Structures are given as C-alpha cells and as structure tokens.
C-alpha cells in the first residue's frame, strides 16, 4: 500500500529529486542520504527564488504607473540590469541548465522590459517604447547563439555591472536630492536577493 502511494505522487516528487532519490528516501527510507538532500535543498531553493523573482520589480512597476512619472529614476541603471539579465538568460539557456537554476533572471528581465517601456512612455520617446519589447527578446535570442566562451566572458562582467547600476542610481538620487519614483520595496528586495551571477552557480554547485 505504501509503495503504491509513493508511486502515485512520484511525478510531483520528481520536481525536487531524481527517481533514484525517490527510491532511496521513500522506498528504502534512507532519509539522511546527503546527495539527495542536497538536491532537494538546491531545487527547492531554486523554485523559491524563481517564484519570488516574479514580485521583485512589481512594486516599482506599480509606483511608476500610479504616479505617471519616472522622476528620480536612472535609465542607465535599468538598461544595465536588463543587459545583465539578458546575459544570464542567454548563457544558462545555451548551456541547457535547468530553469529552476536561472528562471529568476527570465522573470526579472520581463519586468525590466515593462519598466523600460514605462520609462520611454513617460519621457515621450515613442520609438524606443515600441522597439524595447521587440529588441530585448531578439537580442536574448542572438546571445543564445553565441559561442559559450563569449557568453562566459560576458557573465564575468555581470557582478561589476550590477554594482555600477546601483552606484548610478545612488548618484541620481544624490544629485536630485530625493529618490523620486524609486520604489523602496523593490530596492529592499533587490538588496536581499542573491546576485544574478552567484545564485545560479550556487544552486548548480549544490547538486554537484
């Protein structure tokens, strides 16, 4: 009876572990099997981060929409963030890594596209407003076709570019004397989030 129940829920368990781990933990009852526990922790962490990433930029999107303004926001910051997310998506997709190890970059990139469209809309640049949602996915597709060594080189620039993007936003706040339409909630979530380079690498290391 117990084994039949385990077989019935195996498709769900496979989201977090391999069939071998299902057999080890639930059939053989070796619940302290370290490689399987690492895999469960890694995949669980991955899904949690991917799920949480859906909300990271959402407060910023709502604040821009509600105010109808992008005052105080640094365009360069969002462009750099979008570039970093594009490199991550292109590299991890081309390498064939599981979506749970890099999916947060996909969702963050989608939200950054919305923010950039809002930025160009409220600054009256209709050409870029129309081109942005077309150009960024197209560039992502191009990145997936590049040699992996070139993508790996671009990946090394992600962390310093992300740091630069934050510095530019701080500089904009300092020069304006206020934070304008910068969302405190999004800034706080960004501060607590793992870096776009270390997060996928760490979760892949956990399964090795």
HUMO-V869309 format. One record per run of one state. SS is the DSSP state (H for helix, E for strand, - for the rest). FROM is the first residue (numbers start at 0). TO is the last residue. If there is no record, write none. Layout:
BEGIN
ss = {SS;SS}
from = {FROM;FROM}
to = {TO;TO}
END
This chain:
BEGIN
ss = {-;H;-;H;-;H;-;H;-;H;-;H;-;H;-;H;-;H;-;H;-;H;-;H;-}
from = {0;1;13;18;27;33;53;57;67;74;95;98;101;102;122;125;145;147;156;157;176;183;192;197;207}
to = {0;12;17;26;32;52;56;66;73;94;97;100;101;121;124;144;146;155;156;175;182;191;196;206;207}
END
